[in-house]
Amino acid sequence: MNTATLLWGLLFGSIGLGFFVYGRRQKAVVPLLAGLALMIFPYFIANTIALVTLGIALIAIPYFIRL
């Protein structure tokens, strides 16, 4: 694991925490689950490019899917 992976994981985890708190307070399922996924997935992805790609996709999901 290199420094870039750690910093990207920290960034996506922080954004995930924001989504999680927003989803919990607004009782919105999509931001809640996206935030949970953003906080957990950096532990399982070692490749930096895959980490950034999946992170950006998870950040975009609440914008496109509104339930």
mmCIF file of the N, C-alpha and C atoms, coordinates in Angstrom:
data_MODEL
# 
_entry.id   MODEL 
# 
loop_
_atom_site.group_PDB 
_atom_site.id 
_atom_site.type_symbol 
_atom_site.label_atom_id 
_atom_site.label_alt_id 
_atom_site.label_comp_id 
_atom_site.label_asym_id 
_atom_site.label_entity_id 
_atom_site.label_seq_id 
_atom_site.pdbx_PDB_ins_code 
_atom_site.Cartn_x 
_atom_site.Cartn_y 
_atom_site.Cartn_z 
_atom_site.occupancy 
_atom_site.B_iso_or_equiv 
_atom_site.pdbx_formal_charge 
_atom_site.auth_seq_id 
_atom_site.auth_comp_id 
_atom_site.auth_asym_id 
_atom_site.auth_atom_id 
_atom_site.pdbx_PDB_model_num 
ATOM 1   N N  . MET A 1 1  ? 0.849   -1.176 0.000   1.00 0.00 ? 1  MET A N  1 
ATOM 2   C CA . MET A 1 1  ? 0.000   0.000  0.000   1.00 0.00 ? 1  MET A CA 1 
ATOM 3   C C  . MET A 1 1  ? 0.895   1.239  0.000   1.00 0.00 ? 1  MET A C  1 
ATOM 4   N N  . ASN A 1 2  ? 0.618   2.154  -0.878  1.00 0.00 ? 2  ASN A N  1 
ATOM 5   C CA . ASN A 1 2  ? 1.441   3.354  -0.957  1.00 0.00 ? 2  ASN A CA 1 
ATOM 6   C C  . ASN A 1 2  ? 0.682   4.568  -0.413  1.00 0.00 ? 2  ASN A C  1 
ATOM 7   N N  . THR A 1 3  ? 1.345   5.692  -0.420  1.00 0.00 ? 3  THR A N  1 
ATOM 8   C CA . THR A 1 3  ? 0.787   6.908  0.155   1.00 0.00 ? 3  THR A CA 1 
ATOM 9   C C  . THR A 1 3  ? -0.447  7.385  -0.603  1.00 0.00 ? 3  THR A C  1 
ATOM 10  N N  . ALA A 1 4  ? -0.423  7.284  -1.917  1.00 0.00 ? 4  ALA A N  1 
ATOM 11  C CA . ALA A 1 4  ? -1.565  7.744  -2.716  1.00 0.00 ? 4  ALA A CA 1 
ATOM 12  C C  . ALA A 1 4  ? -2.828  6.957  -2.369  1.00 0.00 ? 4  ALA A C  1 
ATOM 13  N N  . THR A 1 5  ? -2.692  5.659  -2.206  1.00 0.00 ? 5  THR A N  1 
ATOM 14  C CA . THR A 1 5  ? -3.849  4.828  -1.861  1.00 0.00 ? 5  THR A CA 1 
ATOM 15  C C  . THR A 1 5  ? -4.401  5.213  -0.494  1.00 0.00 ? 5  THR A C  1 
ATOM 16  N N  . LEU A 1 6  ? -3.513  5.473  0.444   1.00 0.00 ? 6  LEU A N  1 
ATOM 17  C CA . LEU A 1 6  ? -3.960  5.874  1.779   1.00 0.00 ? 6  LEU A CA 1 
ATOM 18  C C  . LEU A 1 6  ? -4.684  7.220  1.762   1.00 0.00 ? 6  LEU A C  1 
ATOM 19  N N  . LEU A 1 7  ? -4.152  8.178  1.024   1.00 0.00 ? 7  LEU A N  1 
ATOM 20  C CA . LEU A 1 7  ? -4.782  9.499  0.965   1.00 0.00 ? 7  LEU A CA 1 
ATOM 21  C C  . LEU A 1 7  ? -6.111  9.466  0.230   1.00 0.00 ? 7  LEU A C  1 
ATOM 22  N N  . TRP A 1 8  ? -6.182  8.717  -0.867  1.00 0.00 ? 8  TRP A N  1 
ATOM 23  C CA . TRP A 1 8  ? -7.460  8.585  -1.575  1.00 0.00 ? 8  TRP A CA 1 
ATOM 24  C C  . TRP A 1 8  ? -8.483  7.884  -0.693  1.00 0.00 ? 8  TRP A C  1 
ATOM 25  N N  . GLY A 1 9  ? -8.048  6.870  0.049   1.00 0.00 ? 9  GLY A N  1 
ATOM 26  C CA . GLY A 1 9  ? -8.948  6.177  0.964   1.00 0.00 ? 9  GLY A CA 1 
ATOM 27  C C  . GLY A 1 9  ? -9.461  7.102  2.049   1.00 0.00 ? 9  GLY A C  1 
ATOM 28  N N  . LEU A 1 10 ? -8.589  7.966  2.557   1.00 0.00 ? 10 LEU A N  1 
ATOM 29  C CA . LEU A 1 10 ? -9.000  8.940  3.561   1.00 0.00 ? 10 LEU A CA 1 
ATOM 30  C C  . LEU A 1 10 ? -10.014 9.925  2.984   1.00 0.00 ? 10 LEU A C  1 
ATOM 31  N N  . LEU A 1 11 ? -9.772  10.392 1.778   1.00 0.00 ? 11 LEU A N  1 
ATOM 32  C CA . LEU A 1 11 ? -10.686 11.323 1.125   1.00 0.00 ? 11 LEU A CA 1 
ATOM 33  C C  . LEU A 1 11 ? -12.053 10.688 0.905   1.00 0.00 ? 11 LEU A C  1 
ATOM 34  N N  . PHE A 1 12 ? -12.073 9.484  0.341   1.00 0.00 ? 12 PHE A N  1 
ATOM 35  C CA . PHE A 1 12 ? -13.352 8.826  0.067   1.00 0.00 ? 12 PHE A CA 1 
ATOM 36  C C  . PHE A 1 12 ? -14.055 8.427  1.360   1.00 0.00 ? 12 PHE A C  1 
ATOM 37  N N  . GLY A 1 13 ? -13.318 8.071  2.391   1.00 0.00 ? 13 GLY A N  1 
ATOM 38  C CA . GLY A 1 13 ? -13.921 7.769  3.676   1.00 0.00 ? 13 GLY A CA 1 
ATOM 39  C C  . GLY A 1 13 ? -14.565 8.994  4.296   1.00 0.00 ? 13 GLY A C  1 
ATOM 40  N N  . SER A 1 14 ? -13.925 10.146 4.151   1.00 0.00 ? 14 SER A N  1 
ATOM 41  C CA . SER A 1 14 ? -14.486 11.392 4.683   1.00 0.00 ? 14 SER A CA 1 
ATOM 42  C C  . SER A 1 14 ? -15.758 11.792 3.937   1.00 0.00 ? 14 SER A C  1 
ATOM 43  N N  . ILE A 1 15 ? -15.722 11.678 2.630   1.00 0.00 ? 15 ILE A N  1 
ATOM 44  C CA . ILE A 1 15 ? -16.917 11.972 1.833   1.00 0.00 ? 15 ILE A CA 1 
ATOM 45  C C  . ILE A 1 15 ? -18.023 10.979 2.177   1.00 0.00 ? 15 ILE A C  1 
ATOM 46  N N  . GLY A 1 16 ? -17.649 9.720  2.374   1.00 0.00 ? 16 GLY A N  1 
ATOM 47  C CA . GLY A 1 16 ? -18.610 8.693  2.755   1.00 0.00 ? 16 GLY A CA 1 
ATOM 48  C C  . GLY A 1 16 ? -19.261 8.983  4.092   1.00 0.00 ? 16 GLY A C  1 
ATOM 49  N N  . LEU A 1 17 ? -18.491 9.499  5.036   1.00 0.00 ? 17 LEU A N  1 
ATOM 50  C CA . LEU A 1 17 ? -19.059 9.860  6.327   1.00 0.00 ? 17 LEU A CA 1 
ATOM 51  C C  . LEU A 1 17 ? -20.094 10.974 6.164   1.00 0.00 ? 17 LEU A C  1 
ATOM 52  N N  . GLY A 1 18 ? -19.796 11.936 5.312   1.00 0.00 ? 18 GLY A N  1 
ATOM 53  C CA . GLY A 1 18 ? -20.758 13.006 5.036   1.00 0.00 ? 18 GLY A CA 1 
ATOM 54  C C  . GLY A 1 18 ? -22.030 12.478 4.414   1.00 0.00 ? 18 GLY A C  1 
ATOM 55  N N  . PHE A 1 19 ? -21.906 11.579 3.439   1.00 0.00 ? 19 PHE A N  1 
ATOM 56  C CA . PHE A 1 19 ? -23.088 10.970 2.818   1.00 0.00 ? 19 PHE A CA 1 
ATOM 57  C C  . PHE A 1 19 ? -23.876 10.157 3.836   1.00 0.00 ? 19 PHE A C  1 
ATOM 58  N N  . PHE A 1 20 ? -23.162 9.418  4.679   1.00 0.00 ? 20 PHE A N  1 
ATOM 59  C CA . PHE A 1 20 ? -23.816 8.573  5.673   1.00 0.00 ? 20 PHE A CA 1 
ATOM 60  C C  . PHE A 1 20 ? -24.629 9.407  6.661   1.00 0.00 ? 20 PHE A C  1 
ATOM 61  N N  . VAL A 1 21 ? -24.043 10.476 7.163   1.00 0.00 ? 21 VAL A N  1 
ATOM 62  C CA . VAL A 1 21 ? -24.736 11.340 8.121   1.00 0.00 ? 21 VAL A CA 1 
ATOM 63  C C  . VAL A 1 21 ? -25.933 12.018 7.449   1.00 0.00 ? 21 VAL A C  1 
ATOM 64  N N  . TYR A 1 22 ? -25.739 12.496 6.229   1.00 0.00 ? 22 TYR A N  1 
ATOM 65  C CA . TYR A 1 22 ? -26.847 13.122 5.496   1.00 0.00 ? 22 TYR A CA 1 
ATOM 66  C C  . TYR A 1 22 ? -27.977 12.127 5.270   1.00 0.00 ? 22 TYR A C  1 
ATOM 67  N N  . GLY A 1 23 ? -27.637 10.916 4.828   1.00 0.00 ? 23 GLY A N  1 
ATOM 68  C CA . GLY A 1 23 ? -28.661 9.909  4.565   1.00 0.00 ? 23 GLY A CA 1 
ATOM 69  C C  . GLY A 1 23 ? -29.406 9.495  5.819   1.00 0.00 ? 23 GLY A C  1 
ATOM 70  N N  . ARG A 1 24 ? -28.701 9.435  6.934   1.00 0.00 ? 24 ARG A N  1 
ATOM 71  C CA . ARG A 1 24 ? -29.353 9.054  8.189   1.00 0.00 ? 24 ARG A CA 1 
ATOM 72  C C  . ARG A 1 24 ? -30.296 10.145 8.686   1.00 0.00 ? 24 ARG A C  1 
ATOM 73  N N  . ARG A 1 25 ? -29.875 11.383 8.583   1.00 0.00 ? 25 ARG A N  1 
ATOM 74  C CA . ARG A 1 25 ? -30.722 12.488 9.057   1.00 0.00 ? 25 ARG A CA 1 
ATOM 75  C C  . ARG A 1 25 ? -31.921 12.737 8.158   1.00 0.00 ? 25 ARG A C  1 
ATOM 76  N N  . GLN A 1 26 ? -31.741 12.572 6.871   1.00 0.00 ? 26 GLN A N  1 
ATOM 77  C CA . GLN A 1 26 ? -32.832 12.798 5.926   1.00 0.00 ? 26 GLN A CA 1 
ATOM 78  C C  . GLN A 1 26 ? -33.665 11.546 5.683   1.00 0.00 ? 26 GLN A C  1 
ATOM 79  N N  . LYS A 1 27 ? -33.253 10.428 6.256   1.00 0.00 ? 27 LYS A N  1 
ATOM 80  C CA . LYS A 1 27 ? -33.895 9.131  6.049   1.00 0.00 ? 27 LYS A CA 1 
ATOM 81  C C  . LYS A 1 27 ? -33.940 8.766  4.565   1.00 0.00 ? 27 LYS A C  1 
ATOM 82  N N  . ALA A 1 28 ? -32.812 9.021  3.903   1.00 0.00 ? 28 ALA A N  1 
ATOM 83  C CA . ALA A 1 28 ? -32.658 8.698  2.485   1.00 0.00 ? 28 ALA A CA 1 
ATOM 84  C C  . ALA A 1 28 ? -31.739 7.478  2.357   1.00 0.00 ? 28 ALA A C  1 
ATOM 85  N N  . VAL A 1 29 ? -32.231 6.447  1.703   1.00 0.00 ? 29 VAL A N  1 
ATOM 86  C CA . VAL A 1 29 ? -31.516 5.178  1.652   1.00 0.00 ? 29 VAL A CA 1 
ATOM 87  C C  . VAL A 1 29 ? -30.296 5.243  0.742   1.00 0.00 ? 29 VAL A C  1 
ATOM 88  N N  . VAL A 1 30 ? -30.412 5.873  -0.413  1.00 0.00 ? 30 VAL A N  1 
ATOM 89  C CA . VAL A 1 30 ? -29.320 5.865  -1.393  1.00 0.00 ? 30 VAL A CA 1 
ATOM 90  C C  . VAL A 1 30 ? -28.065 6.572  -0.852  1.00 0.00 ? 30 VAL A C  1 
ATOM 91  N N  . PRO A 1 31 ? -28.143 7.788  -0.325  1.00 0.00 ? 31 PRO A N  1 
ATOM 92  C CA . PRO A 1 31 ? -26.935 8.400  0.235   1.00 0.00 ? 31 PRO A CA 1 
ATOM 93  C C  . PRO A 1 31 ? -26.380 7.632  1.440   1.00 0.00 ? 31 PRO A C  1 
ATOM 94  N N  . LEU A 1 32 ? -27.261 7.033  2.228   1.00 0.00 ? 32 LEU A N  1 
ATOM 95  C CA . LEU A 1 32 ? -26.830 6.256  3.377   1.00 0.00 ? 32 LEU A CA 1 
ATOM 96  C C  . LEU A 1 32 ? -25.991 5.062  2.935   1.00 0.00 ? 32 LEU A C  1 
ATOM 97  N N  . LEU A 1 33 ? -26.479 4.310  1.957   1.00 0.00 ? 33 LEU A N  1 
ATOM 98  C CA . LEU A 1 33 ? -25.742 3.140  1.477   1.00 0.00 ? 33 LEU A CA 1 
ATOM 99  C C  . LEU A 1 33 ? -24.488 3.527  0.698   1.00 0.00 ? 33 LEU A C  1 
ATOM 100 N N  . ALA A 1 34 ? -24.566 4.612  -0.064  1.00 0.00 ? 34 ALA A N  1 
ATOM 101 C CA . ALA A 1 34 ? -23.379 5.077  -0.788  1.00 0.00 ? 34 ALA A CA 1 
ATOM 102 C C  . ALA A 1 34 ? -22.310 5.528  0.189   1.00 0.00 ? 34 ALA A C  1 
ATOM 103 N N  . GLY A 1 35 ? -22.702 6.201  1.251   1.00 0.00 ? 35 GLY A N  1 
ATOM 104 C CA . GLY A 1 35 ? -21.750 6.622  2.264   1.00 0.00 ? 35 GLY A CA 1 
ATOM 105 C C  . GLY A 1 35 ? -21.116 5.448  2.974   1.00 0.00 ? 35 GLY A C  1 
ATOM 106 N N  . LEU A 1 36 ? -21.908 4.441  3.285   1.00 0.00 ? 36 LEU A N  1 
ATOM 107 C CA . LEU A 1 36 ? -21.380 3.238  3.915   1.00 0.00 ? 36 LEU A CA 1 
ATOM 108 C C  . LEU A 1 36 ? -20.397 2.531  2.992   1.00 0.00 ? 36 LEU A C  1 
ATOM 109 N N  . ALA A 1 37 ? -20.745 2.443  1.717   1.00 0.00 ? 37 ALA A N  1 
ATOM 110 C CA . ALA A 1 37 ? -19.841 1.815  0.744   1.00 0.00 ? 37 ALA A CA 1 
ATOM 111 C C  . ALA A 1 37 ? -18.554 2.625  0.583   1.00 0.00 ? 37 ALA A C  1 
ATOM 112 N N  . LEU A 1 38 ? -18.661 3.951  0.576   1.00 0.00 ? 38 LEU A N  1 
ATOM 113 C CA . LEU A 1 38 ? -17.468 4.792  0.448   1.00 0.00 ? 38 LEU A CA 1 
ATOM 114 C C  . LEU A 1 38 ? -16.536 4.659  1.647   1.00 0.00 ? 38 LEU A C  1 
ATOM 115 N N  . MET A 1 39 ? -17.085 4.403  2.816   1.00 0.00 ? 39 MET A N  1 
ATOM 116 C CA . MET A 1 39 ? -16.247 4.245  3.993   1.00 0.00 ? 39 MET A CA 1 
ATOM 117 C C  . MET A 1 39 ? -15.584 2.869  4.049   1.00 0.00 ? 39 MET A C  1 
ATOM 118 N N  . ILE A 1 40 ? -16.207 1.859  3.456   1.00 0.00 ? 40 ILE A N  1 
ATOM 119 C CA . ILE A 1 40 ? -15.710 0.486  3.584   1.00 0.00 ? 40 ILE A CA 1 
ATOM 120 C C  . ILE A 1 40 ? -14.816 0.053  2.427   1.00 0.00 ? 40 ILE A C  1 
ATOM 121 N N  . PHE A 1 41 ? -15.132 0.445  1.194   1.00 0.00 ? 41 PHE A N  1 
ATOM 122 C CA . PHE A 1 41 ? -14.426 -0.126 0.049   1.00 0.00 ? 41 PHE A CA 1 
ATOM 123 C C  . PHE A 1 41 ? -12.925 0.163  -0.015  1.00 0.00 ? 41 PHE A C  1 
ATOM 124 N N  . PRO A 1 42 ? -12.385 1.262  0.525   1.00 0.00 ? 42 PRO A N  1 
ATOM 125 C CA . PRO A 1 42 ? -10.928 1.444  0.431   1.00 0.00 ? 42 PRO A CA 1 
ATOM 126 C C  . PRO A 1 42 ? -10.107 0.373  1.157   1.00 0.00 ? 42 PRO A C  1 
ATOM 127 N N  . TYR A 1 43 ? -10.715 -0.340 2.089   1.00 0.00 ? 43 TYR A N  1 
ATOM 128 C CA . TYR A 1 43 ? -10.010 -1.413 2.781   1.00 0.00 ? 43 TYR A CA 1 
ATOM 129 C C  . TYR A 1 43 ? -9.756  -2.610 1.877   1.00 0.00 ? 43 TYR A C  1 
ATOM 130 N N  . PHE A 1 44 ? -10.545 -2.770 0.823   1.00 0.00 ? 44 PHE A N  1 
ATOM 131 C CA . PHE A 1 44 ? -10.464 -3.956 -0.012  1.00 0.00 ? 44 PHE A CA 1 
ATOM 132 C C  . PHE A 1 44 ? -9.833  -3.720 -1.376  1.00 0.00 ? 44 PHE A C  1 
ATOM 133 N N  . ILE A 1 45 ? -9.599  -2.478 -1.781  1.00 0.00 ? 45 ILE A N  1 
ATOM 134 C CA . ILE A 1 45 ? -9.042  -2.152 -3.090  1.00 0.00 ? 45 ILE A CA 1 
ATOM 135 C C  . ILE A 1 45 ? -7.610  -1.662 -2.895  1.00 0.00 ? 45 ILE A C  1 
ATOM 136 N N  . ALA A 1 46 ? -6.645  -2.344 -3.513  1.00 0.00 ? 46 ALA A N  1 
ATOM 137 C CA . ALA A 1 46 ? -5.239  -1.962 -3.363  1.00 0.00 ? 46 ALA A CA 1 
ATOM 138 C C  . ALA A 1 46 ? -4.735  -1.127 -4.539  1.00 0.00 ? 46 ALA A C  1 
ATOM 139 N N  . ASN A 1 47 ? -5.365  -1.254 -5.687  1.00 0.00 ? 47 ASN A N  1 
ATOM 140 C CA . ASN A 1 47 ? -4.941  -0.528 -6.878  1.00 0.00 ? 47 ASN A CA 1 
ATOM 141 C C  . ASN A 1 47 ? -5.479  0.904  -6.822  1.00 0.00 ? 47 ASN A C  1 
ATOM 142 N N  . THR A 1 48 ? -4.599  1.890  -6.998  1.00 0.00 ? 48 THR A N  1 
ATOM 143 C CA . THR A 1 48 ? -4.989  3.292  -6.872  1.00 0.00 ? 48 THR A CA 1 
ATOM 144 C C  . THR A 1 48 ? -5.981  3.711  -7.950  1.00 0.00 ? 48 THR A C  1 
ATOM 145 N N  . ILE A 1 49 ? -5.761  3.279  -9.169  1.00 0.00 ? 49 ILE A N  1 
ATOM 146 C CA . ILE A 1 49 ? -6.660  3.662  -10.267 1.00 0.00 ? 49 ILE A CA 1 
ATOM 147 C C  . ILE A 1 49 ? -8.053  3.074  -10.056 1.00 0.00 ? 49 ILE A C  1 
ATOM 148 N N  . ALA A 1 50 ? -8.116  1.829  -9.633  1.00 0.00 ? 50 ALA A N  1 
ATOM 149 C CA . ALA A 1 50 ? -9.410  1.209  -9.351  1.00 0.00 ? 50 ALA A CA 1 
ATOM 150 C C  . ALA A 1 50 ? -10.086 1.890  -8.164  1.00 0.00 ? 50 ALA A C  1 
ATOM 151 N N  . LEU A 1 51 ? -9.308  2.289  -7.180  1.00 0.00 ? 51 LEU A N  1 
ATOM 152 C CA . LEU A 1 51 ? -9.846  2.976  -6.001  1.00 0.00 ? 51 LEU A CA 1 
ATOM 153 C C  . LEU A 1 51 ? -10.488 4.299  -6.392  1.00 0.00 ? 51 LEU A C  1 
ATOM 154 N N  . VAL A 1 52 ? -9.803  5.079  -7.202  1.00 0.00 ? 52 VAL A N  1 
ATOM 155 C CA . VAL A 1 52 ? -10.322 6.380  -7.626  1.00 0.00 ? 52 VAL A CA 1 
ATOM 156 C C  . VAL A 1 52 ? -11.545 6.203  -8.522  1.00 0.00 ? 52 VAL A C  1 
ATOM 157 N N  . THR A 1 53 ? -11.496 5.259  -9.436  1.00 0.00 ? 53 THR A N  1 
ATOM 158 C CA . THR A 1 53 ? -12.619 5.025  -10.347 1.00 0.00 ? 53 THR A CA 1 
ATOM 159 C C  . THR A 1 53 ? -13.878 4.604  -9.587  1.00 0.00 ? 53 THR A C  1 
ATOM 160 N N  . LEU A 1 54 ? -13.726 3.644  -8.691  1.00 0.00 ? 54 LEU A N  1 
ATOM 161 C CA . LEU A 1 54 ? -14.875 3.181  -7.925  1.00 0.00 ? 54 LEU A CA 1 
ATOM 162 C C  . LEU A 1 54 ? -15.369 4.261  -6.970  1.00 0.00 ? 54 LEU A C  1 
ATOM 163 N N  . GLY A 1 55 ? -14.469 5.019  -6.397  1.00 0.00 ? 55 GLY A N  1 
ATOM 164 C CA . GLY A 1 55 ? -14.857 6.103  -5.497  1.00 0.00 ? 55 GLY A CA 1 
ATOM 165 C C  . GLY A 1 55 ? -15.665 7.169  -6.201  1.00 0.00 ? 55 GLY A C  1 
ATOM 166 N N  . ILE A 1 56 ? -15.237 7.566  -7.378  1.00 0.00 ? 56 ILE A N  1 
ATOM 167 C CA . ILE A 1 56 ? -15.979 8.572  -8.147  1.00 0.00 ? 56 ILE A CA 1 
ATOM 168 C C  . ILE A 1 56 ? -17.345 8.033  -8.556  1.00 0.00 ? 56 ILE A C  1 
ATOM 169 N N  . ALA A 1 57 ? -17.409 6.758  -8.920  1.00 0.00 ? 57 ALA A N  1 
ATOM 170 C CA . ALA A 1 57 ? -18.696 6.155  -9.282  1.00 0.00 ? 57 ALA A CA 1 
ATOM 171 C C  . ALA A 1 57 ? -19.639 6.130  -8.083  1.00 0.00 ? 57 ALA A C  1 
ATOM 172 N N  . LEU A 1 58 ? -19.110 5.800  -6.902  1.00 0.00 ? 58 LEU A N  1 
ATOM 173 C CA . LEU A 1 58 ? -19.963 5.761  -5.709  1.00 0.00 ? 58 LEU A CA 1 
ATOM 174 C C  . LEU A 1 58 ? -20.413 7.155  -5.285  1.00 0.00 ? 58 LEU A C  1 
ATOM 175 N N  . ILE A 1 59 ? -19.589 8.160  -5.521  1.00 0.00 ? 59 ILE A N  1 
ATOM 176 C CA . ILE A 1 59 ? -19.988 9.531  -5.215  1.00 0.00 ? 59 ILE A CA 1 
ATOM 177 C C  . ILE A 1 59 ? -21.094 9.985  -6.163  1.00 0.00 ? 59 ILE A C  1 
ATOM 178 N N  . ALA A 1 60 ? -21.067 9.534  -7.416  1.00 0.00 ? 60 ALA A N  1 
ATOM 179 C CA . ALA A 1 60 ? -22.046 9.960  -8.415  1.00 0.00 ? 60 ALA A CA 1 
ATOM 180 C C  . ALA A 1 60 ? -23.390 9.242  -8.271  1.00 0.00 ? 60 ALA A C  1 
ATOM 181 N N  . ILE A 1 61 ? -23.421 8.099  -7.624  1.00 0.00 ? 61 ILE A N  1 
ATOM 182 C CA . ILE A 1 61 ? -24.651 7.317  -7.531  1.00 0.00 ? 61 ILE A CA 1 
ATOM 183 C C  . ILE A 1 61 ? -25.801 8.100  -6.888  1.00 0.00 ? 61 ILE A C  1 
ATOM 184 N N  . PRO A 1 62 ? -25.623 8.781  -5.747  1.00 0.00 ? 62 PRO A N  1 
ATOM 185 C CA . PRO A 1 62 ? -26.765 9.507  -5.179  1.00 0.00 ? 62 PRO A CA 1 
ATOM 186 C C  . PRO A 1 62 ? -27.277 10.640 -6.057  1.00 0.00 ? 62 PRO A C  1 
ATOM 187 N N  . TYR A 1 63 ? -26.439 11.162 -6.925  1.00 0.00 ? 63 TYR A N  1 
ATOM 188 C CA . TYR A 1 63 ? -26.882 12.229 -7.815  1.00 0.00 ? 63 TYR A CA 1 
ATOM 189 C C  . TYR A 1 63 ? -27.818 11.686 -8.892  1.00 0.00 ? 63 TYR A C  1 
ATOM 190 N N  . PHE A 1 64 ? -27.522 10.482 -9.398  1.00 0.00 ? 64 PHE A N  1 
ATOM 191 C CA . PHE A 1 64 ? -28.306 9.934  -10.496 1.00 0.00 ? 64 PHE A CA 1 
ATOM 192 C C  . PHE A 1 64 ? -29.471 9.071  -10.034 1.00 0.00 ? 64 PHE A C  1 
ATOM 193 N N  . ILE A 1 65 ? -29.385 8.467  -8.855  1.00 0.00 ? 65 ILE A N  1 
ATOM 194 C CA . ILE A 1 65 ? -30.444 7.598  -8.356  1.00 0.00 ? 65 ILE A CA 1 
ATOM 195 C C  . ILE A 1 65 ? -31.093 8.291  -7.164  1.00 0.00 ? 65 ILE A C  1 
ATOM 196 N N  . ARG A 1 66 ? -32.328 8.664  -7.320  1.00 0.00 ? 66 ARG A N  1 
ATOM 197 C CA . ARG A 1 66 ? -33.061 9.317  -6.232  1.00 0.00 ? 66 ARG A CA 1 
ATOM 198 C C  . ARG A 1 66 ? -34.307 8.492  -5.934  1.00 0.00 ? 66 ARG A C  1 
ATOM 199 N N  . LEU A 1 67 ? -34.367 7.948  -4.727  1.00 0.00 ? 67 LEU A N  1 
ATOM 200 C CA . LEU A 1 67 ? -35.533 7.142  -4.341  1.00 0.00 ? 67 LEU A CA 1 
ATOM 201 C C  . LEU A 1 67 ? -36.349 7.873  -3.309  1.00 0.00 ? 67 LEU A C  1 
# 
